[in-house]
Amino acid sequence: MCKEGAYWGTVAGVYVGMEYGVGRIRGTTDWKNAMIGGALTGAVISAATNNDKERIVSDALTGGAIATASVFLNNM
């Protein structure tokens, strides 16, 4: 349980850092920051676990989709 908590805590920390960094670079706060931050987080975490290239792209797309959906659902 501790290992899973540390893993998901790391994922959340990477996502927040990526979303904040993208927002600072773009100079705006909108749903696109979540999409880009989620995609980058998915790719980084997937690459860190030594997955193949197709899996990294798939995880990046999934991360971006989940992050974007959570922003849209949060604003409803």
PDB file of N, CA, C and O in Angstrom:
ATOM      1  N   MET A   1       0.814  -1.170   0.000  1.00  0.00           N
ATOM      2  CA  MET A   1       0.000   0.000   0.000  1.00  0.00           C
ATOM      3  C   MET A   1       0.870   1.251   0.000  1.00  0.00           C
ATOM      4  O   MET A   1       0.533   2.237  -0.656  1.00  0.00           O
ATOM      5  N   CYS A   2       1.954   1.224   0.706  1.00  0.00           N
ATOM      6  CA  CYS A   2       2.849   2.378   0.763  1.00  0.00           C
ATOM      7  C   CYS A   2       3.499   2.623  -0.600  1.00  0.00           C
ATOM      8  O   CYS A   2       3.674   3.769  -1.016  1.00  0.00           O
ATOM      9  N   LYS A   3       3.854   1.539  -1.289  1.00  0.00           N
ATOM     10  CA  LYS A   3       4.483   1.660  -2.604  1.00  0.00           C
ATOM     11  C   LYS A   3       3.515   2.278  -3.613  1.00  0.00           C
ATOM     12  O   LYS A   3       3.908   3.151  -4.387  1.00  0.00           O
ATOM     13  N   GLU A   4       2.266   1.842  -3.615  1.00  0.00           N
ATOM     14  CA  GLU A   4       1.260   2.396  -4.518  1.00  0.00           C
ATOM     15  C   GLU A   4       0.997   3.866  -4.200  1.00  0.00           C
ATOM     16  O   GLU A   4       0.851   4.680  -5.113  1.00  0.00           O
ATOM     17  N   GLY A   5       0.937   4.207  -2.930  1.00  0.00           N
ATOM     18  CA  GLY A   5       0.732   5.600  -2.529  1.00  0.00           C
ATOM     19  C   GLY A   5       1.869   6.492  -2.988  1.00  0.00           C
ATOM     20  O   GLY A   5       1.645   7.610  -3.451  1.00  0.00           O
ATOM     21  N   ALA A   6       3.080   5.998  -2.859  1.00  0.00           N
ATOM     22  CA  ALA A   6       4.236   6.775  -3.308  1.00  0.00           C
ATOM     23  C   ALA A   6       4.222   6.929  -4.826  1.00  0.00           C
ATOM     24  O   ALA A   6       4.576   7.988  -5.344  1.00  0.00           O
ATOM     25  N   TYR A   7       3.817   5.885  -5.536  1.00  0.00           N
ATOM     26  CA  TYR A   7       3.750   5.952  -7.001  1.00  0.00           C
ATOM     27  C   TYR A   7       2.734   7.003  -7.443  1.00  0.00           C
ATOM     28  O   TYR A   7       3.059   7.880  -8.243  1.00  0.00           O
ATOM     29  N   TRP A   8       1.509   6.920  -6.928  1.00  0.00           N
ATOM     30  CA  TRP A   8       0.473   7.864  -7.347  1.00  0.00           C
ATOM     31  C   TRP A   8       0.754   9.275  -6.841  1.00  0.00           C
ATOM     32  O   TRP A   8       0.374  10.246  -7.495  1.00  0.00           O
ATOM     33  N   GLY A   9       1.402   9.405  -5.706  1.00  0.00           N
ATOM     34  CA  GLY A   9       1.819  10.728  -5.247  1.00  0.00           C
ATOM     35  C   GLY A   9       2.847  11.344  -6.183  1.00  0.00           C
ATOM     36  O   GLY A   9       2.820  12.547  -6.441  1.00  0.00           O
ATOM     37  N   THR A  10       3.743  10.523  -6.683  1.00  0.00           N
ATOM     38  CA  THR A  10       4.734  11.002  -7.655  1.00  0.00           C
ATOM     39  C   THR A  10       4.064  11.416  -8.952  1.00  0.00           C
ATOM     40  O   THR A  10       4.404  12.451  -9.525  1.00  0.00           O
ATOM     41  N   VAL A  11       3.119  10.621  -9.416  1.00  0.00           N
ATOM     42  CA  VAL A  11       2.388  10.960 -10.639  1.00  0.00           C
ATOM     43  C   VAL A  11       1.659  12.288 -10.459  1.00  0.00           C
ATOM     44  O   VAL A  11       1.696  13.142 -11.345  1.00  0.00           O
ATOM     45  N   ALA A  12       1.004  12.465  -9.333  1.00  0.00           N
ATOM     46  CA  ALA A  12       0.280  13.715  -9.081  1.00  0.00           C
ATOM     47  C   ALA A  12       1.236  14.902  -9.019  1.00  0.00           C
ATOM     48  O   ALA A  12       0.931  15.969  -9.552  1.00  0.00           O
ATOM     49  N   GLY A  13       2.379  14.729  -8.380  1.00  0.00           N
ATOM     50  CA  GLY A  13       3.361  15.804  -8.303  1.00  0.00           C
ATOM     51  C   GLY A  13       3.918  16.189  -9.661  1.00  0.00           C
ATOM     52  O   GLY A  13       4.093  17.371  -9.956  1.00  0.00           O
ATOM     53  N   VAL A  14       4.196  15.188 -10.487  1.00  0.00           N
ATOM     54  CA  VAL A  14       4.692  15.465 -11.839  1.00  0.00           C
ATOM     55  C   VAL A  14       3.624  16.194 -12.644  1.00  0.00           C
ATOM     56  O   VAL A  14       3.928  17.144 -13.366  1.00  0.00           O
ATOM     57  N   TYR A  15       2.377  15.753 -12.524  1.00  0.00           N
ATOM     58  CA  TYR A  15       1.290  16.397 -13.265  1.00  0.00           C
ATOM     59  C   TYR A  15       1.114  17.859 -12.857  1.00  0.00           C
ATOM     60  O   TYR A  15       1.005  18.733 -13.716  1.00  0.00           O
ATOM     61  N   VAL A  16       1.088  18.121 -11.580  1.00  0.00           N
ATOM     62  CA  VAL A  16       0.912  19.501 -11.108  1.00  0.00           C
ATOM     63  C   VAL A  16       2.066  20.373 -11.584  1.00  0.00           C
ATOM     64  O   VAL A  16       1.850  21.504 -12.017  1.00  0.00           O
ATOM     65  N   GLY A  17       3.281  19.858 -11.506  1.00  0.00           N
ATOM     66  CA  GLY A  17       4.443  20.608 -11.977  1.00  0.00           C
ATOM     67  C   GLY A  17       4.387  20.885 -13.469  1.00  0.00           C
ATOM     68  O   GLY A  17       4.706  21.988 -13.914  1.00  0.00           O
ATOM     69  N   MET A  18       3.980  19.884 -14.243  1.00  0.00           N
ATOM     70  CA  MET A  18       3.879  20.055 -15.691  1.00  0.00           C
ATOM     71  C   MET A  18       2.786  21.062 -16.053  1.00  0.00           C
ATOM     72  O   MET A  18       2.991  21.931 -16.901  1.00  0.00           O
ATOM     73  N   GLU A  19       1.638  20.941 -15.413  1.00  0.00           N
ATOM     74  CA  GLU A  19       0.530  21.854 -15.717  1.00  0.00           C
ATOM     75  C   GLU A  19       0.905  23.291 -15.351  1.00  0.00           C
ATOM     76  O   GLU A  19       0.622  24.220 -16.107  1.00  0.00           O
ATOM     77  N   TYR A  20       1.533  23.468 -14.205  1.00  0.00           N
ATOM     78  CA  TYR A  20       1.960  24.801 -13.789  1.00  0.00           C
ATOM     79  C   TYR A  20       3.014  25.356 -14.748  1.00  0.00           C
ATOM     80  O   TYR A  20       2.949  26.519 -15.146  1.00  0.00           O
ATOM     81  N   GLY A  21       3.981  24.520 -15.112  1.00  0.00           N
ATOM     82  CA  GLY A  21       5.038  24.956 -16.032  1.00  0.00           C
ATOM     83  C   GLY A  21       4.497  25.350 -17.394  1.00  0.00           C
ATOM     84  O   GLY A  21       4.928  26.344 -17.978  1.00  0.00           O
ATOM     85  N   VAL A  22       3.546  24.561 -17.901  1.00  0.00           N
ATOM     86  CA  VAL A  22       2.938  24.881 -19.193  1.00  0.00           C
ATOM     87  C   VAL A  22       2.176  26.199 -19.092  1.00  0.00           C
ATOM     88  O   VAL A  22       2.221  27.018 -20.010  1.00  0.00           O
ATOM     89  N   GLY A  23       1.482  26.401 -17.983  1.00  0.00           N
ATOM     90  CA  GLY A  23       0.757  27.653 -17.789  1.00  0.00           C
ATOM     91  C   GLY A  23       1.680  28.854 -17.734  1.00  0.00           C
ATOM     92  O   GLY A  23       1.360  29.916 -18.268  1.00  0.00           O
ATOM     93  N   ARG A  24       2.814  28.689 -17.093  1.00  0.00           N
ATOM     94  CA  ARG A  24       3.786  29.792 -17.032  1.00  0.00           C
ATOM     95  C   ARG A  24       4.377  30.084 -18.402  1.00  0.00           C
ATOM     96  O   ARG A  24       4.558  31.247 -18.763  1.00  0.00           O
ATOM     97  N   ILE A  25       4.675  29.054 -19.161  1.00  0.00           N
ATOM     98  CA  ILE A  25       5.237  29.244 -20.500  1.00  0.00           C
ATOM     99  C   ILE A  25       4.206  29.884 -21.433  1.00  0.00           C
ATOM    100  O   ILE A  25       4.525  30.812 -22.176  1.00  0.00           O
ATOM    101  N   ARG A  26       2.978  29.385 -21.387  1.00  0.00           N
ATOM    102  CA  ARG A  26       1.936  29.912 -22.266  1.00  0.00           C
ATOM    103  C   ARG A  26       1.400  31.257 -21.794  1.00  0.00           C
ATOM    104  O   ARG A  26       0.883  32.027 -22.604  1.00  0.00           O
ATOM    105  N   GLY A  27       1.510  31.555 -20.513  1.00  0.00           N
ATOM    106  CA  GLY A  27       1.023  32.815 -19.984  1.00  0.00           C
ATOM    107  C   GLY A  27      -0.485  32.880 -19.844  1.00  0.00           C
ATOM    108  O   GLY A  27      -1.052  33.971 -19.792  1.00  0.00           O
ATOM    109  N   THR A  28      -1.142  31.734 -19.782  1.00  0.00           N
ATOM    110  CA  THR A  28      -2.588  31.697 -19.649  1.00  0.00           C
ATOM    111  C   THR A  28      -2.998  30.476 -18.827  1.00  0.00           C
ATOM    112  O   THR A  28      -2.233  29.526 -18.663  1.00  0.00           O
ATOM    113  N   THR A  29      -4.225  30.532 -18.317  1.00  0.00           N
ATOM    114  CA  THR A  29      -4.750  29.407 -17.545  1.00  0.00           C
ATOM    115  C   THR A  29      -6.025  28.933 -18.215  1.00  0.00           C
ATOM    116  O   THR A  29      -7.050  29.614 -18.159  1.00  0.00           O
ATOM    117  N   ASP A  30      -5.969  27.772 -18.847  1.00  0.00           N
ATOM    118  CA  ASP A  30      -7.145  27.199 -19.484  1.00  0.00           C
ATOM    119  C   ASP A  30      -7.000  25.683 -19.556  1.00  0.00           C
ATOM    120  O   ASP A  30      -6.049  25.116 -19.018  1.00  0.00           O
ATOM    121  N   TRP A  31      -7.946  25.035 -20.221  1.00  0.00           N
ATOM    122  CA  TRP A  31      -7.963  23.584 -20.281  1.00  0.00           C
ATOM    123  C   TRP A  31      -6.794  23.009 -21.066  1.00  0.00           C
ATOM    124  O   TRP A  31      -6.437  21.845 -20.885  1.00  0.00           O
ATOM    125  N   LYS A  32      -6.198  23.813 -21.936  1.00  0.00           N
ATOM    126  CA  LYS A  32      -5.076  23.323 -22.736  1.00  0.00           C
ATOM    127  C   LYS A  32      -3.860  23.008 -21.861  1.00  0.00           C
ATOM    128  O   LYS A  32      -3.079  22.113 -22.182  1.00  0.00           O
ATOM    129  N   ASN A  33      -3.703  23.737 -20.767  1.00  0.00           N
ATOM    130  CA  ASN A  33      -2.606  23.445 -19.841  1.00  0.00           C
ATOM    131  C   ASN A  33      -2.765  22.045 -19.250  1.00  0.00           C
ATOM    132  O   ASN A  33      -1.790  21.304 -19.119  1.00  0.00           O
ATOM    133  N   ALA A  34      -3.996  21.691 -18.895  1.00  0.00           N
ATOM    134  CA  ALA A  34      -4.247  20.353 -18.354  1.00  0.00           C
ATOM    135  C   ALA A  34      -3.981  19.282 -19.405  1.00  0.00           C
ATOM    136  O   ALA A  34      -3.406  18.237 -19.103  1.00  0.00           O
ATOM    137  N   MET A  35      -4.401  19.547 -20.641  1.00  0.00           N
ATOM    138  CA  MET A  35      -4.193  18.570 -21.711  1.00  0.00           C
ATOM    139  C   MET A  35      -2.706  18.331 -21.959  1.00  0.00           C
ATOM    140  O   MET A  35      -2.260  17.186 -22.031  1.00  0.00           O
ATOM    141  N   ILE A  36      -1.946  19.409 -22.087  1.00  0.00           N
ATOM    142  CA  ILE A  36      -0.509  19.286 -22.353  1.00  0.00           C
ATOM    143  C   ILE A  36       0.203  18.691 -21.142  1.00  0.00           C
ATOM    144  O   ILE A  36       1.054  17.815 -21.291  1.00  0.00           O
ATOM    145  N   GLY A  37      -0.143  19.165 -19.944  1.00  0.00           N
ATOM    146  CA  GLY A  37       0.470  18.633 -18.727  1.00  0.00           C
ATOM    147  C   GLY A  37       0.179  17.160 -18.534  1.00  0.00           C
ATOM    148  O   GLY A  37       1.061  16.402 -18.130  1.00  0.00           O
ATOM    149  N   GLY A  38      -1.056  16.738 -18.819  1.00  0.00           N
ATOM    150  CA  GLY A  38      -1.414  15.319 -18.711  1.00  0.00           C
ATOM    151  C   GLY A  38      -0.676  14.461 -19.720  1.00  0.00           C
ATOM    152  O   GLY A  38      -0.227  13.360 -19.403  1.00  0.00           O
ATOM    153  N   ALA A  39      -0.552  14.973 -20.945  1.00  0.00           N
ATOM    154  CA  ALA A  39       0.166  14.225 -21.972  1.00  0.00           C
ATOM    155  C   ALA A  39       1.645  14.091 -21.621  1.00  0.00           C
ATOM    156  O   ALA A  39       2.225  13.014 -21.758  1.00  0.00           O
ATOM    157  N   LEU A  40       2.247  15.176 -21.172  1.00  0.00           N
ATOM    158  CA  LEU A  40       3.661  15.115 -20.784  1.00  0.00           C
ATOM    159  C   LEU A  40       3.871  14.190 -19.592  1.00  0.00           C
ATOM    160  O   LEU A  40       4.840  13.432 -19.552  1.00  0.00           O
ATOM    161  N   THR A  41       2.972  14.252 -18.632  1.00  0.00           N
ATOM    162  CA  THR A  41       3.086  13.376 -17.467  1.00  0.00           C
ATOM    163  C   THR A  41       2.946  11.914 -17.869  1.00  0.00           C
ATOM    164  O   THR A  41       3.716  11.067 -17.415  1.00  0.00           O
ATOM    165  N   GLY A  42       1.972  11.615 -18.713  1.00  0.00           N
ATOM    166  CA  GLY A  42       1.803  10.241 -19.182  1.00  0.00           C
ATOM    167  C   GLY A  42       3.041   9.725 -19.890  1.00  0.00           C
ATOM    168  O   GLY A  42       3.448   8.580 -19.693  1.00  0.00           O
ATOM    169  N   ALA A  43       3.639  10.574 -20.716  1.00  0.00           N
ATOM    170  CA  ALA A  43       4.838  10.161 -21.447  1.00  0.00           C
ATOM    171  C   ALA A  43       6.025   9.970 -20.511  1.00  0.00           C
ATOM    172  O   ALA A  43       6.764   8.995 -20.643  1.00  0.00           O
ATOM    173  N   VAL A  44       6.215  10.885 -19.571  1.00  0.00           N
ATOM    174  CA  VAL A  44       7.359  10.794 -18.654  1.00  0.00           C
ATOM    175  C   VAL A  44       7.249   9.570 -17.754  1.00  0.00           C
ATOM    176  O   VAL A  44       8.218   8.830 -17.585  1.00  0.00           O
ATOM    177  N   ILE A  45       6.080   9.360 -17.181  1.00  0.00           N
ATOM    178  CA  ILE A  45       5.898   8.213 -16.283  1.00  0.00           C
ATOM    179  C   ILE A  45       6.025   6.907 -17.062  1.00  0.00           C
ATOM    180  O   ILE A  45       6.610   5.945 -16.563  1.00  0.00           O
ATOM    181  N   SER A  46       5.490   6.861 -18.264  1.00  0.00           N
ATOM    182  CA  SER A  46       5.604   5.656 -19.084  1.00  0.00           C
ATOM    183  C   SER A  46       7.050   5.386 -19.478  1.00  0.00           C
ATOM    184  O   SER A  46       7.503   4.242 -19.444  1.00  0.00           O
ATOM    185  N   ALA A  47       7.770   6.432 -19.850  1.00  0.00           N
ATOM    186  CA  ALA A  47       9.177   6.255 -20.219  1.00  0.00           C
ATOM    187  C   ALA A  47      10.012   5.831 -19.014  1.00  0.00           C
ATOM    188  O   ALA A  47      10.977   5.080 -19.154  1.00  0.00           O
ATOM    189  N   ALA A  48       9.640   6.312 -17.838  1.00  0.00           N
ATOM    190  CA  ALA A  48      10.392   5.946 -16.626  1.00  0.00           C
ATOM    191  C   ALA A  48      10.219   4.476 -16.267  1.00  0.00           C
ATOM    192  O   ALA A  48      11.073   3.892 -15.600  1.00  0.00           O
ATOM    193  N   THR A  49       9.126   3.882 -16.702  1.00  0.00           N
ATOM    194  CA  THR A  49       8.912   2.457 -16.428  1.00  0.00           C
ATOM    195  C   THR A  49       9.401   1.577 -17.565  1.00  0.00           C
ATOM    196  O   THR A  49       9.078   0.390 -17.612  1.00  0.00           O
ATOM    197  N   ASN A  50      10.181   2.149 -18.490  1.00  0.00           N
ATOM    198  CA  ASN A  50      10.830   1.416 -19.578  1.00  0.00           C
ATOM    199  C   ASN A  50       9.845   0.726 -20.519  1.00  0.00           C
ATOM    200  O   ASN A  50      10.053  -0.427 -20.897  1.00  0.00           O
ATOM    201  N   ASN A  51       8.782   1.420 -20.895  1.00  0.00           N
ATOM    202  CA  ASN A  51       7.835   0.864 -21.873  1.00  0.00           C
ATOM    203  C   ASN A  51       8.338   1.126 -23.290  1.00  0.00           C
ATOM    204  O   ASN A  51       9.218   1.959 -23.507  1.00  0.00           O
ATOM    205  N   ASP A  52       7.766   0.406 -24.246  1.00  0.00           N
ATOM    206  CA  ASP A  52       8.152   0.627 -25.638  1.00  0.00           C
ATOM    207  C   ASP A  52       7.508   1.914 -26.175  1.00  0.00           C
ATOM    208  O   ASP A  52       6.664   2.517 -25.512  1.00  0.00           O
ATOM    209  N   LYS A  53       7.912   2.320 -27.370  1.00  0.00           N
ATOM    210  CA  LYS A  53       7.493   3.612 -27.918  1.00  0.00           C
ATOM    211  C   LYS A  53       5.981   3.703 -28.115  1.00  0.00           C
ATOM    212  O   LYS A  53       5.383   4.740 -27.827  1.00  0.00           O
ATOM    213  N   GLU A  54       5.361   2.639 -28.598  1.00  0.00           N
ATOM    214  CA  GLU A  54       3.923   2.676 -28.815  1.00  0.00           C
ATOM    215  C   GLU A  54       3.180   2.855 -27.496  1.00  0.00           C
ATOM    216  O   GLU A  54       2.175   3.564 -27.439  1.00  0.00           O
ATOM    217  N   ARG A  55       3.661   2.226 -26.458  1.00  0.00           N
ATOM    218  CA  ARG A  55       3.023   2.338 -25.138  1.00  0.00           C
ATOM    219  C   ARG A  55       3.201   3.741 -24.569  1.00  0.00           C
ATOM    220  O   ARG A  55       2.296   4.260 -23.916  1.00  0.00           O
ATOM    221  N   ILE A  56       4.350   4.359 -24.805  1.00  0.00           N
ATOM    222  CA  ILE A  56       4.583   5.718 -24.314  1.00  0.00           C
ATOM    223  C   ILE A  56       3.610   6.686 -24.974  1.00  0.00           C
ATOM    224  O   ILE A  56       3.033   7.541 -24.302  1.00  0.00           O
ATOM    225  N   VAL A  57       3.423   6.559 -26.283  1.00  0.00           N
ATOM    226  CA  VAL A  57       2.477   7.430 -26.994  1.00  0.00           C
ATOM    227  C   VAL A  57       1.056   7.191 -26.494  1.00  0.00           C
ATOM    228  O   VAL A  57       0.303   8.142 -26.283  1.00  0.00           O
ATOM    229  N   SER A  58       0.693   5.941 -26.306  1.00  0.00           N
ATOM    230  CA  SER A  58      -0.639   5.610 -25.806  1.00  0.00           C
ATOM    231  C   SER A  58      -0.866   6.196 -24.414  1.00  0.00           C
ATOM    232  O   SER A  58      -1.930   6.751 -24.137  1.00  0.00           O
ATOM    233  N   ASP A  59       0.129   6.072 -23.541  1.00  0.00           N
ATOM    234  CA  ASP A  59       0.007   6.623 -22.188  1.00  0.00           C
ATOM    235  C   ASP A  59      -0.044   8.144 -22.205  1.00  0.00           C
ATOM    236  O   ASP A  59      -0.729   8.747 -21.379  1.00  0.00           O
ATOM    237  N   ALA A  60       0.671   8.774 -23.134  1.00  0.00           N
ATOM    238  CA  ALA A  60       0.618  10.231 -23.252  1.00  0.00           C
ATOM    239  C   ALA A  60      -0.775  10.680 -23.684  1.00  0.00           C
ATOM    240  O   ALA A  60      -1.317  11.637 -23.131  1.00  0.00           O
ATOM    241  N   LEU A  61      -1.353  10.000 -24.662  1.00  0.00           N
ATOM    242  CA  LEU A  61      -2.708  10.346 -25.106  1.00  0.00           C
ATOM    243  C   LEU A  61      -3.733  10.114 -24.001  1.00  0.00           C
ATOM    244  O   LEU A  61      -4.644  10.921 -23.816  1.00  0.00           O
ATOM    245  N   THR A  62      -3.585   9.025 -23.278  1.00  0.00           N
ATOM    246  CA  THR A  62      -4.498   8.732 -22.182  1.00  0.00           C
ATOM    247  C   THR A  62      -4.385   9.778 -21.072  1.00  0.00           C
ATOM    248  O   THR A  62      -5.397  10.245 -20.548  1.00  0.00           O
ATOM    249  N   GLY A  63      -3.160  10.142 -20.720  1.00  0.00           N
ATOM    250  CA  GLY A  63      -2.962  11.167 -19.688  1.00  0.00           C
ATOM    251  C   GLY A  63      -3.562  12.500 -20.077  1.00  0.00           C
ATOM    252  O   GLY A  63      -4.194  13.163 -19.255  1.00  0.00           O
ATOM    253  N   GLY A  64      -3.371  12.898 -21.321  1.00  0.00           N
ATOM    254  CA  GLY A  64      -3.957  14.148 -21.796  1.00  0.00           C
ATOM    255  C   GLY A  64      -5.476  14.110 -21.789  1.00  0.00           C
ATOM    256  O   GLY A  64      -6.122  15.089 -21.415  1.00  0.00           O
ATOM    257  N   ALA A  65      -6.048  12.983 -22.201  1.00  0.00           N
ATOM    258  CA  ALA A  65      -7.505  12.852 -22.237  1.00  0.00           C
ATOM    259  C   ALA A  65      -8.110  12.871 -20.843  1.00  0.00           C
ATOM    260  O   ALA A  65      -9.130  13.523 -20.616  1.00  0.00           O
ATOM    261  N   ILE A  66      -7.496  12.169 -19.915  1.00  0.00           N
ATOM    262  CA  ILE A  66      -8.019  12.139 -18.545  1.00  0.00           C
ATOM    263  C   ILE A  66      -7.918  13.506 -17.892  1.00  0.00           C
ATOM    264  O   ILE A  66      -8.855  13.942 -17.224  1.00  0.00           O
ATOM    265  N   ALA A  67      -6.794  14.190 -18.074  1.00  0.00           N
ATOM    266  CA  ALA A  67      -6.620  15.509 -17.479  1.00  0.00           C
ATOM    267  C   ALA A  67      -7.611  16.515 -18.063  1.00  0.00           C
ATOM    268  O   ALA A  67      -8.179  17.325 -17.330  1.00  0.00           O
ATOM    269  N   THR A  68      -7.821  16.465 -19.377  1.00  0.00           N
ATOM    270  CA  THR A  68      -8.758  17.377 -20.021  1.00  0.00           C
ATOM    271  C   THR A  68     -10.192  17.092 -19.561  1.00  0.00           C
ATOM    272  O   THR A  68     -10.951  18.018 -19.273  1.00  0.00           O
ATOM    273  N   ALA A  69     -10.555  15.819 -19.494  1.00  0.00           N
ATOM    274  CA  ALA A  69     -11.891  15.463 -19.031  1.00  0.00           C
ATOM    275  C   ALA A  69     -12.118  15.921 -17.601  1.00  0.00           C
ATOM    276  O   ALA A  69     -13.209  16.386 -17.270  1.00  0.00           O
ATOM    277  N   SER A  70     -11.115  15.800 -16.750  1.00  0.00           N
ATOM    278  CA  SER A  70     -11.299  16.218 -15.350  1.00  0.00           C
ATOM    279  C   SER A  70     -11.495  17.721 -15.246  1.00  0.00           C
ATOM    280  O   SER A  70     -12.250  18.180 -14.389  1.00  0.00           O
ATOM    281  N   VAL A  71     -10.839  18.497 -16.092  1.00  0.00           N
ATOM    282  CA  VAL A  71     -11.042  19.952 -16.075  1.00  0.00           C
ATOM    283  C   VAL A  71     -12.439  20.299 -16.539  1.00  0.00           C
ATOM    284  O   VAL A  71     -13.104  21.137 -15.931  1.00  0.00           O
ATOM    285  N   PHE A  72     -12.895  19.665 -17.612  1.00  0.00           N
ATOM    286  CA  PHE A  72     -14.242  19.938 -18.125  1.00  0.00           C
ATOM    287  C   PHE A  72     -15.298  19.523 -17.115  1.00  0.00           C
ATOM    288  O   PHE A  72     -16.268  20.254 -16.913  1.00  0.00           O
ATOM    289  N   LEU A  73     -15.138  18.364 -16.474  1.00  0.00           N
ATOM    290  CA  LEU A  73     -16.107  17.919 -15.473  1.00  0.00           C
ATOM    291  C   LEU A  73     -16.092  18.819 -14.242  1.00  0.00           C
ATOM    292  O   LEU A  73     -17.129  19.050 -13.621  1.00  0.00           O
ATOM    293  N   ASN A  74     -14.912  19.323 -13.893  1.00  0.00           N
ATOM    294  CA  ASN A  74     -14.805  20.209 -12.735  1.00  0.00           C
ATOM    295  C   ASN A  74     -15.484  21.545 -12.977  1.00  0.00           C
ATOM    296  O   ASN A  74     -15.951  22.177 -12.030  1.00  0.00           O
ATOM    297  N   ASN A  75     -15.549  21.989 -14.236  1.00  0.00           N
ATOM    298  CA  ASN A  75     -16.150  23.288 -14.560  1.00  0.00           C
ATOM    299  C   ASN A  75     -17.654  23.196 -14.859  1.00  0.00           C
ATOM    300  O   ASN A  75     -18.277  24.208 -15.180  1.00  0.00           O
ATOM    301  N   MET A  76     -18.235  22.010 -14.758  1.00  0.00           N
ATOM    302  CA  MET A  76     -19.677  21.866 -15.038  1.00  0.00           C
ATOM    303  C   MET A  76     -20.500  22.368 -13.881  1.00  0.00           C
ATOM    304  O   MET A  76     -21.729  22.328 -13.934  1.00  0.00           O
TER     305      MET A  76
END
